[in-house]
Amino acid sequence: MNTRHEKPKPASGGGGQGTTDVQTTETAPSILPFSPRVKSQNRQRQAGPPELSSVDAERALLGAILLDGVTAFAHPAVCKLTAVDFQDPLHQVVFLEARKAARNGPVDLVILADDIVRSAGTFDDRRIREQADLPHLLDLVGACESVVNVGRYAERVRDWTRQREALVAISNLGANFGGDGRFEQALTETAERLTALHLETVGEVAYSSMDAIRAYFGNVTWAWPGWIPIGHLSMLCGPQGVGKSWLAARLIATLTGCIETWPDGEPFTGLPPDGNPCKVLLVETEEMRGVYAERLEAMKVAPHWVIFGPGDPTHVPDLMREADAIEQLARQEGAGAIVIDSLSGGHGMKEDGAEMRQLLKRYTGMAARLGIPIILVHHARKKGELEPVQMTLDRVRGSTTITQFCRSVVGLYRLGSIEDPVRVEIVKATFTAPPEPLGFSISSDGLTFGDPPEPERIETLEEKAADLLQALLADGPLSSTVLKDEANGAGMSWRTMQRAKDKLGIVVKRVEVEPRKYHWLWGLPEWRV
């Protein structure tokens, strides 16, 4: 039996508040008149949550209980409530009698109304006696939008109780001023009560043990060993026209078992746990379905292995709005992988903003729930004038937001013209050391895989400064002032230019260009004045 010490309700018609605590129990009639009123309704509204007022929350909760008492009282949030959590005395009576009735099965409103009338007749509160009838119960039923929300209603009722108890604790504190230690004791008791109310608001905190984590997630498994992990996001990223969609189609051909090896020659042994090929859901957002169908057909992929969706052949999916539909379609068709081409074509958001982060969180959770790989095809941003051709995480468009959710990022790039082979390498590997890069060429026959082209040699800033100096001084010496302006225009620091000067053996001389006016001239080693 729950016991509470509450501040009694003021006498009818009076404005004063008692200060003596009374012991009450849930089943005793003496608790029912408990209805501490804050000094004004305005103060109560300011202290309470904006979604539901105290009385509205009580009415909605009681309506849910009257509609389906068995389900309502099975909810953990409702089980924690007692009659004193209700501010309205009439609601306290209804709650107690409805709980008794629900123990025997569904609540019959007619019988419950009779029980409430008999129970209310023992109280001095005339309002309880007058309103404890069937029409009032039907009015409560109308206040409930859905029994599904019963947990939320119960939490709001309990929130209001905590706020009222906090106000009572604070008001009792002010009544204990004096020099005999009562104030210090009351202060301590109030702090303890407010702390308890705060912890009660937080509720019981769930946690996971290491054994539970290992049992749920298990070991990392791979679709393409070392490249594409199962249950996570992966990304194919590179500049436009480099062959990302070609590579995505080739991965689909392997996942469906139509090509027996991965691009690096590793044999395809099927996907866990049964080791079979799988259907692939292709979410195409750049209106290239016809091109994909043609390429997949050339790779001998049977039509029933690939699902284009969601929607009809002309529909361009919205990755945020249709995330649930995409997940449901994958479940419905038993897809073992999802390929999204492209990420940027399926949304209109800023790729380094909070909305993009929410989108990727949804697909990260989707991959984990389905236990399948999700492969995103994404574009690189334009290369800066002084940047190397090589793909890095900094080259991924929206990189700081997007790449943090991808456990594997595969970079594609060419060193020269469109006829040159494409280099494919891991630029982010979360679970293992990056595998060896590979290369491929695109021809009328499709993709041909082989050794990767040699990576671009990245020129250092000092080497770039040396090249700049040699080009500027090729026609003769120049003043340091002119060279500083050229360095600034090329994004070079003057300190880098000085290091390049020392490396090249640049000759520096002080020359009088006008009477009493001198310039420092820089020239190549062969320069002579």
N, C-alpha and C positions, 0 to 999 in steps of 0.2 A: 504493500500500500504506500503510495507516494504522499509525502507530507511537505507542506510549504508554510512559511511564515509570511503573511501578506498584510499590507496595510488595509484596514477595514474601510468599507465604503462609507462616505459621509451620510449622516442622517438625512432622510428625505426632506427637501425644501431648504436645507442648511447649506452654507457655503464653506464651513470649516472642515478641516481634515483631522482625524484622530491620529495620535502618535503612538498608541499602544499596539504592539503586534499581537495577533491572535493566531493560535495554532488551528489549522484547518486540514481536513482530509478530503480526498476526492469524492467519497461517497456520502459524506455528511452534508445535510442541507445547509449548514452554516456557511459553506464556502460559496453558495450560489449567488448571494448578493454581492460578491467581490466585484467591484467595478471602479477601481481608482480612476478618477478623472483628473487630467492635467488641468492647470489653472484655466486654460481656455482651449477651444477647439483649434484656434490658430496655432498655438504652441504645439499641439499634438500633430497637426499636419506638417509643421516644419520638421519635427523630430522623426516622422515616419517615412517609409519608402513611398516614392511617388506612384508606383504601379497600382497598388491596391491599398485602400484605407483599412484601418483595423476592422471595422464592421463589415466592409465589403469582402475582405478576405475570409472572415468567419462565415458569412452567408454563402459564399462560393464553396467553401469547404464542406459545410453542412449539406448543401445541395448535392454535392458529389457523394457524400455518405448516404443520403436518402435515396439517390438513384441506384447505387450499387455498394451497399455497406460492406459486403464480404470482400470485394476487391479493395475498397478504400482502406479498411482496417488492416489489410495485409501489407499496405505500403509502410516502409520503415519510418518515414517522416510522420505519418499519422499515429503510428504506435507510440511515438515518444510524447504525444500530447496528453495533457490531463484537462479536466474541466476548468481549472483556474487559468488556463491559457486563453480562455475566451473572456473578452471584456464585458460582453452583454450577458446579464444573468439569465435571460431566456435562452440564449445560445448554450449556456452551460447545462441547462436542463435537457435540451434537445440532444446534446452530445452524449450525456450520460445514458439517456434512455435508448438512443440509437445504437450505442455500443452494446448494451445489454441485448437488444433485439437481434443484432447482427451475429451474435454468438450462436444463434439457433437457425441461421440461414438468411435469405433475403429479407430486407426490411419491408414490412407491410405498413403503408402510410396510415391506413385507417386504424389499425390496432395500435400503432405507435402514437397516434394522436390521442387515443383514449388513455394510454399509459401516461402520457405527458400531462393530460388534464388532471388525472388523479394525483400525480406527483406534485403538480404546481399548486393544487388546492391546499397544500400544507404550508405555503409560504405567505408572508405578509405582503409581498410585492404584488399590488393589484394588477400591474401590467402583465406579469407572468400569468396570473389567473385568467386574464381577459384574452390574451393572444396565443395561449398554448392550445391551438386547435388545428384542424386539418387545413383550412385555407392558408394559415401561416406556413405550414409545412410545404404546401404547393408553391407558395411564394419563394421559399428557400430553394426549392428544386429549380425554379426559373432563374435563380441567380447564378447557377453553375453552367458554364459554357460547355465543358466536357469533363468526364470522369478521368480522362487521360491526364488532366492537369492537377489531380488531387495532391500530388507531392509538392507542387509549387504552392498551392493554396496553404497546405500545412506549414510549409517553411515560412510563408509570410505571416501566418498567425503567430508562429513561434518568435519571429523577429520582433513583432509588436510587443509580445510579452517581455522579451529581454529589455526592450527600450523602457517599458513601464517600470520594470524592476530596477533598472538603472536610475530612473528618476526618483523612485521611492528611496533607494539607497542614498542618493545625494541629498534629498530633502531631510532624511533622518539624520544625516551628518550635521546639518545646520542647527538641529535642535539639541546638540550636545556640547555647545560651547560652555566653558567653565574652567576653573583652575584646579579641579580635583582629579585630572587625568582622564576624564570621560571623553574629552575631545580627541586626545591621542588614540585612545582605544577605538573610538568610533571611526577615526580616520583610517586606522589599520583595517578594521572590519570592512569599511566601504571599499578600500583598495582591493582587498581579497575578493569581495563580491563582484566588483567590476571586472577583475581579472578572470574570475570563473565564468562570467557572462561572455567575455570575449572568447575564451577557449571553447565555450559551448557553441558559439557562433561558428568557429572554425570547424568544429565537429571532429569526428574520428578521421585520422589521416591514414590512407592506405599506403602501403609500401610493397616493394618487390624484393625478394631475396635473389642472390646470384644463381641459385639452383633454378628458380622460376624463370629468370631471364634466359638461361641456357636451354631450359626445356622448351621455351616458347620460340626462341629465334634459332637455336641450333647452330651448326657450323655454317660458314659462308659457302654457298653452292654456286656453281657457274653454269651459264648457258654456253658462252664462248670462253673457255678457260683463260683467266688472266685479263680478259677484255670486258665481258658483259656479265655482271653478277645477277643472280636471281633474287627477286624481292626488293630490288632497288632501282633507282633512276640511273640511266647511263645517257651519254650524249655523244653524237657525232657532230663536230663543229669544224667549219672551214669557210673560206670565202666563196662567193657565188661562182657557180660553174666549175667547181673543183671535183665534183662527183659524189657528193654526200648521198643523194638519192639513189645513185647507182649502187653504192655500198650498202645502203639500207635494204634495197631490193635483194642484193646478194645474201644478206643476213637472213631475210625472210625465206629465201630458197633453202638455206641450210636448216633453219628452225622447223620448217615443214617436212624435212627429210627428203626433199627433191634433189638436193646436192649433198653428197655424203661427207664433205669436208668443210671446215671453216676456211676463211681466206688465207690463213697462215699454214694450211695443210694439215692442221690437227683434225683427226677423225671426229665426226659427229656421232655421239653415242646416245642421243636422245636426252630428254630432260628428266630430272628427278620428279617423282620417286620411281616411276615405272620404266624410264628409259625409252620412251616413245617420242616420235615427232609430235608437233602440236599445231593447232590452228593459230593464226596470227591475226589480230585485229589491227587494221591499218587505218589510222585517223589522218586523212589527207586534207590539209587546209589551204593548199595553193592551187587547187583546181588542176591537178596533174593526174587524176585517176586513170585517164585513158593511157597516158604515158607509162604509169606504173603497171597497168594491166598488160600492156605490150611487152615490157621488159620481163615481167614475171612469166608470161607465156613463153618467151624465148628461153627462159631458164627452166622450162618444163615443170612449172608449178601448176598443179591442177587447181581449177577455180574454187573447189570446195574448201581448200586449205586457207584461203585468205578472205577475211570479212572486211568490206569497206563500210565504214559507218562512223557515227550513227546517221540516220537519215537516208534520203534518196540519192541517186548518183549526182545530182546537181547541188546538194546541200553542202555548205561550208560550215563545219562544226565550230561552235564557240567553246573553247576549252574550259572556261570558267563556268558558264551557265549550264553546260551539258556534261559536266564531270560525272554526275550521278548516272546519267544515261550511258556514258561510256563504260563506267564500271559495271553497270547492270548488263550491258550488251556482252562484255567480256565473260561475265558469269554465265549468262544465258547460253552462249555458244561454246563455252568451255575453252576459251582462248588461253594459250600458254604463254603468250607474249603480246605486248602492245607496242606498235611503232607509230610515233606522231611526227609527221612531216608537213609543215615545220612548226616549231614552237611559236615563232613570231607571227605566223599566218593565222593563228587561232585565237588571237586576243587583240585588244586595242589599248592595252595598258602601257605605262612606262616600265621599261624592263629593269630598272634599278629601284623601283618603288615598292611600297608595302603591299600593294595588291598583287604584284608579281610574286612576292614571297608567299602570300597566302595560296596562290594558284599552285606553286610548286610543292607546298606542304600537302595539298590535297592529293597530288599525284604521287608524292612520296608515300603517304598513307595508303593510297590505292595499291601501289606495288607490293607493300607489306601485307595488306589484307588478302590480296589475291594470290600472293606467293609467286609472282611472275616477274620477269624483267620488263621494264618500260624504257624504250629507247627513244630519246628526243633528238630530232634533227634540227640544228640551229646554225645561224649565220655568224660569222666573225664580223667584227667592226672593220671599217676601212683602216688600212695600214698607214701610219704616219710616215712622213718623208724620211725620217732617220731611223725608223723601226726596221728590224729584220723581217724577212718573209716568214720565218719559222713561226708556227702556231704556239702560243703560250696562253695561260689562263687570262692574262691581261688583254688578250685579243678577243676573248669571248664577249659578245655584246651583252651588256648588263652583267658583267662577270661577277662582281662581288655578291650579287643577289642570286644569280642563277647557278653558278658552279658550286655553291656551298651545299646544295641539295643533291648534287650528282655524285655518286660514288666512283664513277669512272667517266673520264672525259677523253674522247678520242679526237685528236687533231689531224686534219687533212690539209696539205698545201703543196703547191708546185714551186720549184725554184726558178723556173723560166717561163717559156711560152706554153700555150695550151697543148702543144704536142708532147711536152715533157711528161714523164711519169709522175704520179702523185705519191708523196710520202705519207704514210699512215703511222702515227705513233701515239702512245698514251701520254697525255700531258697532266693527268691527275689520276692517281691510283690509290684508293683508300685502303684496300684489303690485302694487297700483295705488291711485290716489286714489279715495276713495269716490264712487260714482255718485250722482246726484240721488235723493232719497227719492221714494217713491210712496205712494199710498193705495189702499185697497179697502174696499168695503162687502159685507156678506153678506146675501143675500136668498133667497127661495124658488127663484130662478132660478140661484143660485150666486154667484160672485164677480164684482163689477164694479170694474174698476180705473180710477183717475183721479188727479187731483192730490192730494198729501198734505195732511192737515189741518195747520194751523199748529202748530209745536212749542210745547210748554208753556214759558211764560216762567218761568225758575227764579228764585225769590225768594232774595235774598241773606240772610245771617244778620242783617245790620244791619236790613234791611227787616222781617224776621220779629220782631226785637226791638222795632222801632218799632210794629208792629201789636200786640204784646203790651202795650207801655206804654199805648197809646191805649185798649185794652180795659180795663186795670186801673185807669186814672185817670179813666175816663169818669164815675164817680159821685163823684169828689172826690179830694183829695190823699191819698197814702199815705206811710208812713215808708220810708226806705231799707232798713230791716231787713226789712220785709214784702216789698218789691220784690226783695231778694236771694233770699229764700226762693222766691218765684214764679219767678224766673229759673232757679234751680237745678232746680226741678221741671220746667221746660220745656227743660232742657239748654242754657241760654244762659249764657255767661260774663258776669261783671259788667262786664268791659271792653267787651263788645259792647253791653250795656245803656247804658253811659255814652256811647258813640258815638251810639246811637239818641236818647239824651236831648238831645245837642247838635244833632242834625239836626232834632228836633221843636221845639226851643226850650223845653224843659221848665223850669219855674220851680222853683228849689230854695231853701227857706228854713229857717232854724234857729228852731224854735218851742219855747217852754218849756211842757211839758205838766204838770209838777208843779214845786213849788219846787226850784230847782237841778237839775232834770232836763229835758234838752233832746232833741228829735228833729229829724233832718233830714227835712223833708217834700218830696215831689216832687208837682208838679201841672201840669196842662196850661197853656198860655200864658195862657188867659183866667182862670186861677185867681187870686183875690184874697183876702188874709187880712183 
